[in-house]
Amino acid sequence: MTINLTREDFEQAIKSGASVFEGNTIPDTGKPSGRYYRFIRVPLANGEHKVDALYGQRFYGTLEKKPVTFNQEIRFLCLVVDNAKTVNETQDFKTIFCRSSFTSNSVIEEMAQKLFDMFRENVTEEDKKKILKGSYYDKIARQNAFCRIIKGYKNYRSPIDSIVDEIGNGSCFGLTSTNADELVVDYLANPTGWAERTMEKIKKANSGRSGRLYGITLAVVEELTEEYMRKYNSPNTQEIMFRLLVEFAKQYKTVRLVLNINGKTTEVKYPVKGMMNSDILYGGGFSTCNITPRSEENRIEEFIANNDSQLEDNRRIPIKYIPEVYYGNKLIWKNPNFANT
């Protein structure tokens, strides 16, 4: 007897709670795949929700055509919650019925957000003083804010990304005996209080002190990052001044900087992509290395050195020496603080 298994048949078998089911798989195209699957469900937890693991063994050919070759490996496909929702699907699962791009209904990011919120709730003033001592994490916060506001999150890794990695590789802040699967199953089966339980495990672990400190550090840096982000929308800050400059300039490839140092003036073309660097705000100004050709770069460095002997680095153009920025003859930005320098 031929047993065909469409996506609808598969979903119905999941809902029925069947522990084993099998058949010739029919992809969404409606054409037989030439593969026979045997699916096996293994109970994992039963709390607020029931959680099972679904495995599959793939055969090539149909049972009516002997001999049938098969992949002896039984592969993990997904987790099943309450005989309905599939979670953390693998690529093997996604390609059974559809050949489209692989996406996964992962809950790890959701877990990471809850755990991060718990770290934020547990930050103390003592933690802040210890972590922010020196300038290292302050610099990271400034760079994070710059990346979010000016660069639109390009190449940005959030604290949630870091916690996703912690959970995904099974370490989770020092819980080396707890793998990612156990954490996910615990969250799916009993989501209430999961973050609190996990936090207590981190505190009690042998390496929990360092694990907790890492999580708390992420929370403290995020809080400081948000403070810097607010400056990009606050009046009379260097951050909003620079944000407005970038917003006006980003539609162009190059702009013309007007330099005025102690009454001496000159101009130079500058690439807009060279502005996408937090060092302009926090590291002394526009780097001359972005100026081409080399003769122009040398000319500007010499101009700076000749007119401000006190400046330690003539390879950067301080914003305070730029009263105006033009595109051609069009004024696109005027330095509101220039008269005060």
C-alpha positions as CSV (number, residue, x, y, z in Angstrom):
1,M,0.0,0.0,0.0
2,T,1.4,3.4,-1.0
3,I,1.5,5.9,1.8
4,N,1.8,9.4,0.5
5,L,2.6,12.2,2.9
6,T,1.9,15.8,2.0
7,R,2.6,18.9,4.2
8,E,-1.1,18.8,5.3
9,D,-0.8,15.1,6.2
10,F,2.4,15.8,8.1
11,E,0.8,18.6,10.1
12,Q,-2.2,16.4,10.9
13,A,0.1,13.7,12.2
14,I,1.9,16.2,14.4
15,K,-1.5,17.4,15.8
16,S,-2.6,13.8,16.5
17,G,0.4,13.2,18.8
18,A,1.5,10.1,16.8
19,S,4.9,8.9,18.1
20,V,5.8,7.3,14.7
21,F,4.5,8.0,11.2
22,E,5.9,7.6,7.7
23,G,5.3,7.8,4.0
24,N,6.5,8.9,0.6
25,T,6.9,12.7,0.9
26,I,5.1,14.9,-1.6
27,P,6.7,18.4,-1.7
28,D,4.6,21.6,-2.1
29,T,5.1,21.3,-5.9
30,G,2.8,18.2,-5.9
31,K,5.3,16.0,-7.5
32,P,6.7,12.9,-5.6
33,S,10.1,13.5,-4.1
34,G,11.3,9.9,-4.5
35,R,12.1,9.9,-0.8
36,Y,10.4,8.0,2.0
37,Y,10.6,9.4,5.5
38,R,10.0,7.7,8.8
39,F,9.3,10.3,11.6
40,I,9.9,9.5,15.3
41,R,8.8,11.7,18.2
42,V,10.5,11.6,21.5
43,P,8.9,13.2,24.6
44,L,11.3,15.7,26.4
45,A,9.3,17.7,28.9
46,N,5.8,18.1,30.2
47,G,5.2,21.3,32.2
48,E,3.2,24.4,31.3
49,H,3.6,23.1,27.8
50,K,4.4,19.7,26.3
51,V,7.7,19.5,24.4
52,D,8.8,16.7,22.1
53,A,11.8,16.3,19.8
54,L,11.0,15.2,16.2
55,Y,13.5,13.0,14.4
56,G,13.5,11.7,10.8
57,Q,15.2,8.9,8.8
58,R,15.3,9.5,5.1
59,F,15.0,6.6,2.5
60,Y,15.7,7.0,-1.2
61,G,13.0,5.3,-3.4
62,T,9.6,4.0,-2.4
63,L,8.9,0.8,-0.4
64,E,7.2,-0.7,-3.5
65,K,10.5,-0.6,-5.4
66,K,13.0,-2.9,-3.8
67,P,15.7,-2.6,-2.7
68,V,15.4,0.7,-0.9
69,T,18.5,2.6,0.1
70,F,18.4,4.8,3.2
71,N,20.4,7.1,5.2
72,Q,21.1,5.2,8.4
73,E,21.5,8.5,10.4
74,I,18.4,9.6,12.3
75,R,18.4,13.3,12.1
76,F,17.0,15.9,14.5
77,L,14.3,17.9,12.7
78,C,12.7,20.2,15.2
79,L,11.0,20.6,18.6
80,V,7.2,20.3,18.8
81,V,5.3,22.3,21.4
82,D,1.8,21.2,22.4
83,N,1.4,19.0,19.3
84,A,1.1,22.1,17.2
85,K,4.0,24.6,17.1
86,T,7.3,23.5,15.5
87,V,10.4,25.4,16.9
88,N,14.1,25.5,16.1
89,E,13.6,23.7,12.8
90,T,16.8,22.4,11.1
91,Q,17.5,22.7,7.4
92,D,16.7,19.0,7.0
93,F,13.2,19.8,8.3
94,K,12.7,22.8,6.0
95,T,13.6,20.9,2.8
96,I,11.2,18.0,3.3
97,F,8.3,19.8,1.6
98,C,9.8,23.0,0.3
99,R,13.0,24.0,-1.5
100,S,12.8,27.7,-0.7
101,S,15.3,29.6,1.4
102,F,15.9,28.2,4.8
103,T,14.5,30.1,7.8
104,S,14.0,28.8,11.3
105,N,11.4,29.6,13.9
106,S,14.1,29.9,16.6
107,V,13.2,30.9,20.2
108,I,16.8,31.5,21.2
109,E,16.6,35.2,20.4
110,E,13.5,35.5,22.5
111,M,15.2,33.7,25.3
112,A,18.2,36.0,25.0
113,Q,16.1,39.1,25.3
114,K,14.4,37.8,28.5
115,L,17.8,36.9,30.0
116,F,19.3,40.3,29.0
117,D,16.3,42.0,30.7
118,M,17.1,40.0,33.8
119,F,20.7,41.2,33.7
120,R,19.6,44.8,33.4
121,E,17.3,44.4,36.5
122,N,20.3,43.0,38.5
123,V,22.8,45.8,37.7
124,T,24.0,47.6,40.9
125,E,25.7,51.0,41.3
126,E,28.8,49.1,42.4
127,D,28.7,47.1,39.1
128,K,28.5,50.3,37.2
129,K,31.5,51.9,39.0
130,K,33.6,48.8,38.6
131,I,32.8,48.2,34.9
132,L,33.0,51.9,33.8
133,K,36.3,52.5,35.6
134,G,38.6,53.7,32.8
135,S,37.5,54.5,29.3
136,Y,37.3,51.1,27.6
137,Y,33.6,50.4,27.9
138,D,32.8,54.1,27.5
139,K,34.5,54.0,24.1
140,I,32.5,50.8,23.1
141,A,29.3,52.5,24.1
142,R,30.1,55.6,21.9
143,Q,30.9,53.3,19.0
144,N,27.7,51.3,19.5
145,A,25.6,54.5,19.5
146,F,27.4,55.8,16.4
147,C,26.8,52.5,14.6
148,R,23.1,52.5,15.4
149,I,22.4,56.2,14.7
150,I,24.9,57.1,11.9
151,K,25.5,53.8,10.2
152,G,22.0,52.3,10.6
153,Y,23.1,49.2,12.5
154,K,25.5,48.2,9.6
155,N,27.9,45.5,10.9
156,Y,26.5,46.0,14.4
157,R,26.4,43.3,17.0
158,S,23.9,43.9,19.8
159,P,24.1,42.5,23.3
160,I,21.3,40.2,22.3
161,D,23.5,38.8,19.6
162,S,26.2,38.0,22.2
163,I,23.7,36.2,24.5
164,V,22.3,34.3,21.5
165,D,25.9,33.0,21.0
166,E,26.2,32.1,24.6
167,I,23.0,30.1,24.5
168,G,23.6,28.6,21.1
169,N,27.1,27.3,21.9
170,G,25.8,25.8,25.2
171,S,28.1,27.8,27.6
172,C,25.5,30.3,28.7
173,F,27.6,32.4,31.1
174,G,29.5,29.6,32.7
175,L,26.8,27.0,32.7
176,T,29.1,24.6,30.9
177,S,27.2,21.5,32.1
178,T,24.0,22.9,30.5
179,N,23.8,22.6,26.7
180,A,21.6,24.7,24.5
181,D,19.0,22.0,24.0
182,E,18.3,21.8,27.7
183,L,17.9,25.6,28.0
184,V,15.6,25.7,25.1
185,V,13.5,22.8,26.3
186,D,13.2,24.3,29.8
187,Y,12.1,27.6,28.3
188,L,9.5,26.0,26.0
189,A,8.1,23.7,28.7
190,N,8.1,26.3,31.6
191,P,8.5,29.8,30.3
192,T,7.2,31.4,33.5
193,G,10.2,32.4,35.6
194,W,12.7,30.9,33.1
195,A,15.0,34.0,33.2
196,E,14.9,34.1,37.0
197,R,15.8,30.4,37.2
198,T,18.6,30.7,34.7
199,M,20.0,33.7,36.5
200,E,20.1,31.7,39.8
201,K,21.9,28.9,38.0
202,I,24.4,31.4,36.7
203,K,25.0,32.8,40.2
204,K,25.4,29.3,41.6
205,A,27.7,27.9,38.9
206,N,31.4,27.5,39.7
207,S,32.2,30.0,37.1
208,G,29.0,31.9,37.6
209,R,30.8,35.0,39.0
210,S,32.6,35.6,35.7
211,G,29.5,34.6,33.8
212,R,27.3,37.0,35.7
213,L,29.9,39.7,35.3
214,Y,29.9,39.3,31.5
215,G,26.1,39.6,31.4
216,I,26.0,42.6,33.7
217,T,28.8,44.2,31.6
218,L,26.6,43.8,28.5
219,A,23.7,45.5,30.4
220,V,25.8,48.4,31.7
221,V,27.3,49.1,28.3
222,E,23.9,49.0,26.7
223,E,22.6,51.5,29.2
224,L,25.5,53.8,28.4
225,T,25.0,53.2,24.7
226,E,21.4,54.4,25.1
227,E,22.6,57.6,26.9
228,Y,24.8,58.4,23.9
229,M,22.0,57.6,21.5
230,R,19.8,60.2,23.2
231,K,22.5,62.8,22.6
232,Y,22.0,62.4,18.9
233,N,18.5,63.8,19.4
234,S,19.3,66.4,22.1
235,P,20.0,70.0,21.4
236,N,23.4,71.6,21.7
237,T,25.4,68.3,21.6
238,Q,28.2,67.4,19.3
239,E,26.4,64.2,18.5
240,I,23.3,66.0,17.0
241,M,25.6,68.4,15.2
242,F,27.4,65.6,13.5
243,R,24.2,63.6,12.8
244,L,22.7,66.6,10.9
245,L,26.0,66.9,8.9
246,V,25.8,63.3,7.8
247,E,22.1,63.5,7.0
248,F,22.7,66.4,4.7
249,A,25.9,64.9,3.1
250,K,25.0,61.3,2.7
251,Q,23.2,61.8,-0.7
252,Y,26.6,62.8,-2.2
253,K,29.9,61.0,-2.8
254,T,32.1,63.9,-1.9
255,V,31.7,67.2,-0.2
256,R,33.9,70.3,0.1
257,L,35.2,71.1,3.6
258,V,36.0,74.7,4.4
259,L,38.8,75.0,7.0
260,N,39.4,78.1,9.1
261,I,42.3,78.0,11.6
262,N,43.0,81.3,13.4
263,G,41.7,83.3,10.4
264,K,43.6,81.3,7.8
265,T,41.3,79.5,5.3
266,T,41.5,76.7,2.8
267,E,39.2,74.1,1.2
268,V,39.5,70.4,0.5
269,K,37.3,67.7,-1.1
270,Y,36.3,64.9,1.3
271,P,34.6,61.5,0.6
272,V,31.3,61.2,2.5
273,K,32.0,57.5,3.2
274,G,35.1,58.7,5.2
275,M,32.7,60.4,7.6
276,M,31.3,57.1,8.8
277,N,33.7,56.8,11.6
278,S,33.2,57.6,15.3
279,D,36.8,58.9,15.5
280,I,35.6,62.0,13.8
281,L,33.4,62.7,16.8
282,Y,35.5,61.2,19.6
283,G,39.0,60.9,18.1
284,G,40.0,64.4,17.0
285,G,38.2,65.0,13.7
286,F,38.3,64.0,10.0
287,S,41.2,61.7,9.1
288,T,43.4,63.2,6.4
289,C,44.1,59.7,5.0
290,N,40.7,59.8,3.2
291,I,41.9,62.8,1.2
292,T,43.1,62.1,-2.4
293,P,45.4,62.6,-4.1
294,R,48.3,62.2,-1.7
295,S,49.5,65.7,-2.6
296,E,46.2,67.2,-1.3
297,E,46.5,65.1,1.9
298,N,50.0,66.5,2.5
299,R,48.9,70.0,1.7
300,I,46.1,69.9,4.4
301,E,48.4,68.3,7.0
302,E,50.9,71.1,6.4
303,F,48.2,73.8,6.6
304,I,47.1,72.4,10.0
305,A,50.6,72.2,11.3
306,N,51.5,75.7,10.2
307,N,48.4,77.3,11.7
308,D,48.0,75.3,14.9
309,S,51.3,74.4,16.4
310,Q,49.6,73.2,19.6
311,L,47.7,70.5,17.8
312,E,49.4,67.1,18.6
313,D,48.1,65.3,15.4
314,N,47.9,67.2,12.1
315,R,46.6,64.1,10.4
316,R,43.1,64.9,11.7
317,I,40.9,68.0,10.9
318,P,39.1,69.0,14.1
319,I,35.4,69.8,13.5
320,K,35.9,73.1,15.3
321,Y,38.0,74.2,12.4
322,I,35.3,73.5,9.8
323,P,32.8,76.4,9.7
324,E,31.0,75.2,6.6
325,V,30.5,72.2,4.3
326,Y,29.5,72.5,0.6
327,Y,28.5,70.3,-2.3
328,G,29.7,72.4,-5.3
329,N,28.4,75.9,-4.5
330,K,25.6,74.6,-2.3
331,L,25.9,75.1,1.4
332,I,24.7,71.9,3.0
333,W,25.9,72.4,6.6
334,K,27.0,75.2,8.8
335,N,28.9,74.6,12.1
336,P,26.7,76.0,14.8
337,N,29.6,76.0,17.3
338,F,32.2,77.6,15.0
339,A,31.8,81.1,16.4
340,N,32.4,79.7,19.9
341,T,35.7,78.0,19.1
